[in-house]
Amino acid sequence: MVRNIKLFSFAILFLLPLATSAQPDLEHIQAELQQQLDGFIEKHDLPGATLAVVLPEGELISLASGFADKERGQQMPVGGQMFTGSVGKTFVAALVLQLAAEGKLGLDDRMSQYLGGQEWYDALPNAAEFTIRQLLNHTSGLPRYVFLPEFLNDLQARPDAERTAQECLAFVANMPAKHPAGDGWGYSDTNYLLLGLLIEQLTGDTFYRQVQKRFLEPLGLKSTYPSTQRELPGLVQGYIGDQNPLSLPEKTIGADGRYAINPQFEWTGGGFVTNVDDLARWIKTLHEGGLVSADLYEEMI
């Protein structure tokens, strides 16, 4: 949920209009994309942006435009690293689907079957009702913890703190559900914190180690790593946009090189730093069926 930062990264998998029998050469495609990217940041008054495109034959084009740090005149690097934001949830979803394929869970199992009976869990809205599928697709009825005044006040008071998933979930304990489980939709990072706890319980391992072993290492995603501290190597400067619910400073990395807050609380709600090359390769593999079966992929999308 580290968002509202006016630097953008894009990962595009298939540039179908260019995939004709008279396909322009790669340099021409790259020049056209660069022009579009330059125009985009100018139109939207963005400091900078990065772009990666995977063409139908598998060629990867990576581009950058604008500045990583306007005041210092630092150009945006092609491999500039940024937060995944909620794209990080795709690692969670893919991992849960792999566990389903391994027979360790059923998508329509109630989560209480796995985590119920613990005081912190039983205090959650709809705790006895929502299923794993409903957590994945945000139909559980769980409120969003991250924008609650109590959480935001705690974040400002303790910017260095490390928060467990249970501590974050406690902010929605005993609150009314947004709607009955399965009877409505509401985007909520709260859902994915519970999925992270489920992953760790079923694997006997940490979520981040499972992602490393199952996805990052096999796919060679070497520029992707957990965002678990304020010192984040390679992270480009961020600029806050018009909406700023976390009350971050205009430039999110201070003179000491540290991010304004500890983003560790995001965990399975986001939880990574990456660049567009890695992101494009990840999304391409995910959507081409390289990680889960066709049936489970259909469940995901």
C-alpha positions, 0 to 999 in steps of 0.5 A: 500500500505504498502508493500515491508516488508520482513515479511510474513503472509499466510492464507490458506483455504483448504489443499486438498491433506491432506483431504483424508480418511487416513488423517494424524493426526493434529500433523503430519500435523502441523509438515509438515507445520512447516517444509515447513514454516521454509524452505520457510523463509530460502530459501527466506532469510526472517526474519520471517513469520506466517501461518494459515491453515483452514482444510476441517473440519474447524480446524485452524492451526497457525504457526510462524517461524523465528524472529519478531526482529532479532537484539533483538532475538525476536521470531516471535509470532504465533499471530504476527500482520502485515499490511493486505496490499491490502488484506484489499481491500476484506473488501471494495469489500464485503461491496460494494457487500452487498450494491448492494444486499441491492439495494443501488447501481448497479455495472454498475452504473457510479460513477459520478451518486453518486459523480459527480458535486464536483470539486475534483471528476470532475477533475479525469481522466475518471470521467464521464465514469467509473463504480463501477464495473470498480473501483472494478476490476481496469479497470477504467483507473485511475492512481496510486497516491501512487507512484507518485513523488509528493505524495512520496515527501509529504509523506517524508516531512509530515510523521505524516500527516493525509490525506483525500481521496480527498487529495490523489485523488488530486494527479491524478487530471487532469492527462491523463487516463491510458486508456479509462474506461473499455478498459484495466487493471491497478492496482490502490489504487485510485479506492478503495479510491473512493469506500470508499467514495461511501460506506460512502455516501450511509451508512451515516457512516464511512467505518471503523465502517461499517466494524466493524459492518458488519464483524469484530464483527459478525465473532469475528475478534478481532485481526483486527483493522484500521491502522490509526496512527503510534502507532499500538499495536501488530504490529511486526517489519518489514524489508524493502526488495530490493524494497523500493518506500516509502523510509522507513528505513530498520527497519520500527518501530523505537526505540520509537515504532512508524511506520516510516510513518502514514499509515492512507492514505491507508484507503480503499486501505489496511487500517488494521492490522491483524493476520493470524488467523483472515485473514484465518477466514475472507477469509474462510467466504468470499469464502464459501458464508457467506457474499454475495449471490452466484451470487454476489460472482461470480461477485467478483471472 
